[in-house]
């Protein structure tokens, strides 16, 4: 059974930094209480195109992440740590492999560490996708129960944690829960890594205490380079917020009334000179192409929403299409094999709210002037993954 480290993690109030925000100690206890010897999986896939935090963390402090993974493994009684990386990042794989070799030569770890290079699809970073791939299957989400912490890889209880979460766990083991709680808020303690991009002077990865106003995070990235129209919070499956919400604290409690959450730690500043509908249409096309296509919402619903939004962005929409778009967006959540359709629906719905003025312009005057400007947000090509295996 778990010991003092889990108690320290619980006292620290650490939650997952991969997007879901699940209490880390509760997950540790659930895995330790399962049947059979547990397995630990480090999720370093970071398939969110707007995020760079895990890549940055592994570049500057690989041993910190591996320390956290080994400590978690020892705490739950695991004998193996699987580190999952996208096979497209060969330099990252080589650097982390060197760190693992350093640890092996020093005989540092009581458990085995194995590196794996997985297909780099958007949904391949979902926890059940990792477990499924490690078991010999495709890197697609496994929606049906039991959950991974109950019966995951080879039927064993499996602990899947984001790389940043494990780095925080290692720091709590080193410095204690009181040190961790010096930053953040009482309800949401600690710091989090945030990838800031878009219309800011110095885009990059920042560490910010939870509860920091979004405006302060933008200022630490050099500040906006132009008047802002909106901010995209949480990544491609996140939420658009109007610029007037920029003083909202970066905390789940404060963002929840706005229908938003920190998500994958992404903050994209969109200048007023850009068209939010065009940017959203490009993101939705990418999300539709990268669906696992294992269920109706992913196979049919998400591509349909993306097509309707593309028509709206291009000025080809009409009242019936808008009614259909609202209807389809409302149908997507809570129906898929994973949360991928939910994130796309959340993004689309928030765009229709935040850019309502542009919606009227696109319906009555074909498009707004900003629709013809170059793209403001880098979006990968909307092409499906070449392989799931």
N, C-alpha and C positions, 0 to 999 in steps of 0.2 A: 504494500500500500504506500501511497505517497507520503512524504515526510515534511521536514521543515521548509523546504523550498516552496512547495505548494502553498503552505500557510503564509509565507512571505509574499508570494505573488498575489494571493487573495487579499492580504492586508494592503498591498500596494494599489489594488484596484485596476490592475492591468487588463485591458481588453484587446482583442485582435486588431491589428493595424492593416489587415488585408481588405477591409471593406465592410464586413458584417458587424464588427464590434462586439463579438461574443466574449463573455468573461473567460479569461485564459485559465484561471484556476479551476473553474467548473469543467472545462474541457479536459484538463489534466486528470482530474479525479475520475471523470467518466471513463477515460481510456484505461486508467489503472485498475478500475473495478471490473473491466470486461473479462471475458473468458479467453484464455490463451495468452502467450507472450506478445506484448504490444509491439508496434512498429511506429517509428517517427518519420514523417515526411516533411522536408523543407520546401515550401512553395516559393521558388525564386523565378517563376515564369514571367511575371509582370507583363501580361499580354495587353494591358491597357495602353493604347498608343500614346496617350498624353502623360503617362507616368514614367519617371526615371528614378524614383527613390530607391528601389531595391537594387537596381544596377549601380547606383552611386554608392550605396551602403556596402555592397559586396566588393566594390573597387577599392574603397578606403579602409574598410574594417572587416575583411572576410572572416578572420578568426573570432570576432565578436559574435557573428551569426552562428558559426560552428560551435562556439562555446555554449550558446543558448540551446542549440539542438542536442548536444551531448548531455548537458545538464538535464534537459527535459527527458531524454531517453533514460538516463540513470534514475530519474525520479519515478517514472512510470514502470520501470523494469523492462525496457526495450533492449534488444541486442543489436539493432541495425538502424542507422539513419540514412534515408534516401534523400538526396538533394536533387530536385528537379529544375533543370535549366532549359531554355529554348535552344534548339540546335542551330539557330541562326546566329547566335552570339558566341562564336568560336573563341574569341579573345577572353570573354568572361569565363568560359568553360576551362580554358587553359590556366587562367590565373587562379581560379578556385581549386583546380586540380593540384597546382603547386602548393597551395595552402594545406590541402589534405595530406600531401606527401610530407610536408614539414611536420605535421602532427604525427604521422605514422613513424617517421624517423625518431622523433622525440618520445615515442611510446606514451603519448599524452592521453589517449582516449580509451576508456574501457569498452567501447562499442565500435562496430565497424561503420565506416562512412563510405557510401557509394554515390557517385555522380551519374546522372542520367540526362541525356539530351533528347528532348521531346519535340514533336511538331509544334510550330508556333501559331496556333489558331487562337482567336479571341477567347473562346470558351475552353481552351485547353488548360487554362490556369485554374479552372474550377476544381475544388478539392476532389470531387469524385472522378473527374477526368484523370487526375494524376494517379489515383488508386487503380482505376480501370486500366490505364496504360501500363503501370508497373506490373499488373497481373497478366499482361499479354494481350490486352484488348486495345481498342482505339482510344485516343485521347479525347473522348466525348463524355459529357456529364452522364452520370448514372442517377436518374431521378428517383427510382423506387427505393423504399427502405429495405433492409436496415441501414442506418447511417454509418459512415466510415468509423466513427469512434466506437461503435458497437461491433461491427464486423466489416473490416475493410480488406486490406491486402491479404490474400490467402486465408480469408476468414478470420484474421486476427484483428483485435482492436487497434485502430490506426489513428495516430495523432498527426493531423495536418496543420501546420502553422506557417504563416507568412514570414519571410526573412526578417522584416523589421520587428515583428512581435518577438521573435527569438532573441534578437539583439537586446531588446528591452528586458527580457527575462534574465539574460546574462548580467546585465547591469544591476538588476534588483538583487541577484545572488551576490554580487560583489559589494554593493553599497547599502542594501536594505530598503524596506518599503518606505521608511520615513524620508529617506533621501529622494526616492522617486516622487513622493507626494509634494515635494517642495515646488514642483512646477504643475501647471494645470489648475483645475478647479477641484473642489471637494467631491463633487459628483463624478467628474471625469478627470482624474489626475494624470500627470505625466506630460511628455511632449510627443509630437508626431512629426514625421517627415512629410513635407508638402512640395509637390512639383508645381512651380509657378511658371506660366508661359503666356503667350499672347501679347497684348499691348502693354508690356512693362519694359523698363530700361535694362534690367539685368535678370533675364529668366534663368531659372536653375532650381536646385533642390535646397530647401530651407528646413531647419528644425524649429518648430514653434510650439510653445506650450498650448495645450488644449484650452480653449476659452479666449484665445487671442482674436481680436477683431479682424475680419477679413481685410479691412483697409490697412491695418498694420502689417499684415503679411505681404500685401502688395507693395507697401512702402519699403519693406526690407528687400524686395526684389527690384529696387530702384524707382518704384512708383510708376503710375500709368504714364504712357507716352502720348496719350490723347484722351479727350473726354470719353468716358465709358458708357456703352449702351447696356451691357449686361456682363455677368460673370458665370462661367460654367463651373459648377462645383461637383466634384466626385468622379469626373471622367466622362467617357462616352456614354455610359449608362447612368449618368448623374442627372443633375437638375440645373436648368437655367434660372438665375435670379436677376431681377432688375438691378441696375446700378445703385438705386437708393437703398438696397439692402446690404451695402458694402460694409456697414458698421456692425453687422451681426457677428457675434462671437463664433469661432470655429469650434463648435461643440454640438453634440447631438441634441441636447436639451433645448438649445436656442434655435437650431436649424429645423427641428421637427415641425413647428407650427408653419414653416414655409414650405413644407413638403420636401425638404432637402436633408442631406447628411454628409459628413466628411468623405464617406466612400473610400476610394483608393488614394486619398490624399492628393487630389488634383484641383488646381485653381487656374482657370484660363480667363484672362481679361479680354473682353471683346470691345473694340473701339466703336464709337458711335457711327463711324464712317462705313462699317461693315453691315451686311444684311444677315440677320440672325436666322432667317428662314433658309437661305442658301447654305449657310454653314451647317444647320441642322440636317438638311436634306443630304448633304455629303456624308455626314456621320451615320445617318440611318441607312444609307446605301451600303456603307462598309459593314455595319452591324448585321444587316440582312444577308450579306454575302458570307459572313463568318458564323452564321448559325449552324448548329449541329444537325439540323433538319431531321430530328428524331420524333418530333411531335407536331401537331397541327399548328400551334401558334408560331413555331419556328419555321416550319416548311411553307405555310401559306400566309399566316397573319402578318408576320413581320415584313416579308417582301411586299405585301399589299400596302401596308402603311408607308413603307419607304417609297413605293411608286406614287401613292397619292401625294406624299409630301414633296416629291420631286416635281410633280405637276403644279403644286402650289408655288414652289420656289421659282418655277419657270414662267409663272403668270398664266397657266392653262387651267386654273381651278375654276369651279363654279359652285353654286350653293349646294347642289346635290353631292358633289365630291366632298365638300367640307363637312356635310352631315355624316357621310360615310366615314370620313377620316376620324371624326370624333367618336363615332360608334366603334370602329375597329380599335382605336387606341384604348378605349375603355374595356374592350373584351380581352386584350392580351394578358394583363396581370393575373398571376396565380393559376394559370392554366397549363404552363409548360413543364417539361421535364426538369428544367433548371430555371434560374432567375434571369437568364439572358433576355427573353421577351419582356420581362417586367422592367428591366433597365431601359430598353429601347422605348417602351410605352411611356415611361416616366420622362424621358428626354423629350419625346414628341409632345406630350401634354403640356410640359412646362414651356416649350417653345411657343405653342399656340396661345398661352396666357401672356408670357412676357413680351412677345412680339405681336400682340394683337393689332397694334396700329399698322404694322407692315402687312399683316394678313389682309386688312381692309384695302390697303394700297394695291396689293397683288390681285385682289379680286376685282377691283374697279378700274385700275389703270395698268393692267398687265403685270408690271413689276415696279419696284421702287428703284431709284437711281443707283443705290448701293449694290443691287443685285448683279451688276455688270463689272464690279471691281474684282481684282484678283483675290483668291481665297485667303482668309485670315488665319485659319487653323489648319495645321498640317494633318491630313487624313490619308492613311495608306490606301492603295488601290482597292476598289470594291470587287476583289476576286476571291473566290473560295480557296481555302487551304488546299495545297496539292495533295496532302496525305494526312490521315488521322493516326497513322501508325509510323 
